[in-house]
Amino acid sequence: MNKFDGSSLVWGLIKVVRPRQWIKNFALFAGLIFSGNLNNSSAITLTLQAFIIFCGITSVSYILNDVFDVERDRLHPFKRKRPIASGVVPTRLAITLATLLIIILLPLAYLLSPSFFLAVVAYLLLQLFYSAFLKTVILLDVMVIAAGFVLRIYAGVWTIDAHLNVWFLLAVTSFALFLAIGKRRSELTLLAHQAAKHRETLLHYPENLLDILTGMFATATWLSFAFFAFLQPPISARPRILLWFSNLSLPFTEAKFLMITVPVVIYGVMRYLYIIYEKKEGESPERVILTDTPLLVTTLLWLGLVIIIIYFLGA
């Protein structure tokens, strides 16, 4: 193998584990943030370790998915450039890499936390069934995609033995379904007449059904988060903050400050709807979040407000 081929293989192996997709695994930090443990060094260390392990496990699922879908990907305008579909990474080498990652990471997951280990195994089995069969079953395919996101949340929660409000978990589930349906809607638009060759289930998704489901879960996302924010116990503001507003007749002494983040969530949902229907780029949510400046700013603003309210505003 010459130098060019060697460098191509190395680059192909990096691409085959899809490091860009690891952005989804930051969902593991939700339990850390919303349980009030962001200032707990032990919990931070455990979550970071869980994040690294889960990145490896998700890479295994992506590798196996590419192996299952190699022929379909070659018909896709973008996925045909993936390392396995393009032939840069041999299928046998990809399977070997996935096997090694499983052998190394599963024991590490168990040592970190038996509960986290169960979340990892559940995620891995779910993705295997998805790649092998469930991706061909209408509606179940998007539910599995959403379930993978929810399992990330639970993996982070179980790692530090925390608890999250049921309304927050409902918001996460709705958001995951919103992204999954948006992904299918964008795929249907992008593939057009090649939908049957790449993904048969797209033939069973009428556009009006996808539009209804998109609107339904978009509404459920912001509404369930609004309930979560509204039903949280009031936060008592710190004395120093109260001094800033001492001349105002406003209830800053004790209030549900998380409600401030609801308009940000609503804008984020509206922006993503615009991306799906106008820009037609919802097929890859992680790429959208990283490349669409208004959505990225919205995400960072929401995260910043949540951290400030939970950790710096309250007494």
N, C-alpha and C positions, 0 to 999 in steps of 0.2 A: 504493500500500500504506500503510495507516494505521499509527500508532505501535504499536498492539497486534499487528498482523500482523507488523511488522518485528521486534519483540522476540520473538515466537513463533518466527520463522524463525531468528533468531540462537540462541535456546535450542535449537531443533531441530537446528541444525548441530552444536552442542556435544554434544548427546545422540547424534547419529548416528555420531560417531567413538568412542563408548563409552569415555570416560576411565576408568570404573570397571574395565573389563577390562584396563587397563594393569598392574594388580597382577600378572597372570600373567607380565609381562615382567621382573619382578624375578628370574626364573629365570636371566637372563643373568649375574647376580652370583654364581651358584654356582661358576663357574670361577675367579672372582677370589678368593673366600673359601677354597675347598678346595685351591687351588694355592699358598696361602701368599702371595698378592700383595696382600692387603688393606692392607698398609703401603707399597705401591709406588704413588707418586703418578701416575706415567705410566700404569700399568695401570688405576688408578681413573678417570683422565680418559678413556682409551679406552673403558672399559666404560660410563661415563656417556653418552658420545656414541653408542655402540652402542644403549644403552637408549632414548634419545630417538628415534633413527632407527627402531628396531624398533617403538616405540609408534605411529609414523606408518604403518608398513607394516601392522601388525595392524589399525589403523583402516581402511585400504583394504580389507582382507579383510572386515571387518564391514559396511562400506558395500555392497560388491558382494554379500555374502550376503543383506543386507536387500533389495536390488534383485531378486535371484533369487527370494526367498521372500515377496515382498510380498503375494501372494494368500493364501498359507498363514498368514502372520502375522496377517492380519485375522480368522482363525478361532480364534486362540489367545487365551485369557483375559487374558494379560498382554502378549504381543508385539504385539497389535493397537494398543497405545498407542505403539509405536515411531514416530519421526518420519516415516519413509517410508510405513509401513503406514497411518498416520493421515492422511496427506496434508499434514502440516505442511511437510515438505521435499519438493519436486518430484523425481521420479525423475531427470529430466535434470540437475538441479543436483547431485544426489548423485553421478551418474556423472562429471560434470565435476570435482567435488572429488576424487574418487578418482584420476582421471587426472592431475590437477595434483600430487597427493602422490607418485604413482609417478615422474613426470618429475623432481621435485625430489629425492626421497629415494634413488633408485637410484644416481645419480652420487655422492652423498655417501657412500653405503655402500661404493662401490668405492674412493673416496679414503681412507676409514678403513682398510679392509683388504680385499684381494681375496677372502680366505677368508670374511670376514664377508659380503661381497657374495654369494657363492655360497649361504650359509645363508639370506640374505634372499630371493634369487630362488627357492630351493627351497621356502621357506615360502609365498611368494606363489603359486607355481604349484600347490602342494599345495592351498591354500585355494580357488583358482579351480576346480580339478577337483572339490573337495569340494562347493562351492556348485552347480556345474553338474550333477554326476552322482553322485559317490561317496557323498553323503549318503543316497542311495536304496538302497545296497547293504549288506545286513545284515552285520555284523561289520567290514567294511572301513570303515564310517562311524566307528566308535569307534576303530579303529586309526589313522585319519587325524587324529582329534582328539588322540590321544596323541602321534602323530608331530609335530604342531605344537608341543607342549610340549617334546619332546626336542630339536627344532631350536632352540628358544630357548636351551637349555643349551649346545648346540654353538656357537651364534652367539657366546655370551659367551666360550667356551673358545677358539675360533678367533681372536677379536678380539685376545686378548693372547698367542696362541701358547702356550697352557698344555696340560696333560694331566690328565685325570681318571681315577681308578680305574674299571675296567670294572664292578665291583660297585656303585659309586655310580650309574653310568649305567643299570644294570639296575634299581636301586631307583627311579630317576626314571621309567624306562619303565613299571614296574609301578604306580607311583603315578599316572602319567598315565592308564593304562588303568583303574585303580580309579575315578578321577574321571569318566572318560568313560562307563563302564558305570553308575556311580551316577547320572549325568545322565540316561541313557536310562531307568533304573528309576524315577526321580522323574517324568520326563515321562509315562511310561505310567500312573502313578498319578494325576497331575494332570489329564491330558487325558481319561482314561476313555473314553467313547464317541466322542469327537471325534478319537481318535488317527489314524484313517485319513485324515481330512481334512487334518490338519496335517502328519503325517509317516508315510508309508506303511510305512516300515521298522519302525515300532513294532508293526505287525500281525504281523511275523515274529519278534518277540522275546517268547517265552513268559515269564511271570513266573518260572517255576522256572529257566529258562536264565539270566536276568539275575541271579537270586539265586545260582546256582552260580558265575557269572563274577565277581560282586561279591566273594563269599567267597574265590575263587581269587586275585584280584589284591590283595585286602586282605592276605592271608597273604603273598603274594609281596613286597609292599611292605616290611613290617617285617622279614621274614626276609632279604631281599637287603640291606637297610640294616644289619642285624645282622652279616651276613658282611662287609660293607664295613668296619664299625667294628672287628670282631674281627681282620681281616686287615691293618689298618693297622700300620705299625711302632710299637713302643712309644715313648712320649714320656718323655723324661727331665725330671723336675720341676726347677724352679729351686731353688737352695739356700735362698732365703728361705721358700719354700713347705714345703720339707722340715723346716725348723725348727718350723713349726706342728705337725707330726705326729711330732716326734722321739721322743715318749714312747709312741707307738703301734707295735706290732709288725705293721705293715701294709706291703705292697710299694709304697710311694709313690715310691721312687727312680726307678723306670722301670716304666710300666704303659700299658695301652691305654685311656687315659682316655675316648676317644670312646664306649666301651661304656656310659658313664653316660647317654648320650642315647637309648639303645635303648628303655628304658621310656617315655620321653616320646613317641617315635614310635609305640609300641604304643598308648598312650592316645589319641593323635591319630587313629589309624586306627579305634579302637573308638568314639571320639566321632563320627567322620564316618559310621560305620555306623548309629549311633543317629539321626543327623540324616536319613539316607536313609530308614530304616524307621519311625521313630517320629514325627519332625517332618515328614517328606516334603518336604524342602527342598533336595534335592541337585541340582535342575535348574540352579542357577546357583552353581557352586563359589566364584567370587570374592565373591559376595554373602554366602555362608555364612561364609567366612573373616573377613569384615569385621564381620558382625553377630552371630555366635555367640561370646559372650564366652569360654567355656571353650576353644573351638578357637583363638581368637585368642591367648589367653594361652599355650596350649600351643605354638603356632607361634613366638611371641616367646621363650619359654623355651628351646625347642630351638635357635633361632638364637643366642641369647645364650650358651648353654652351648658351642656349636660354636666361636664366636669366642673365648671365654675359654680353652678347651682348646688351640686351635691357636695363638693369638697371645700369651697371657699366662701360661699354665701351663708350657709347655715352656721348657727352658733355651735 
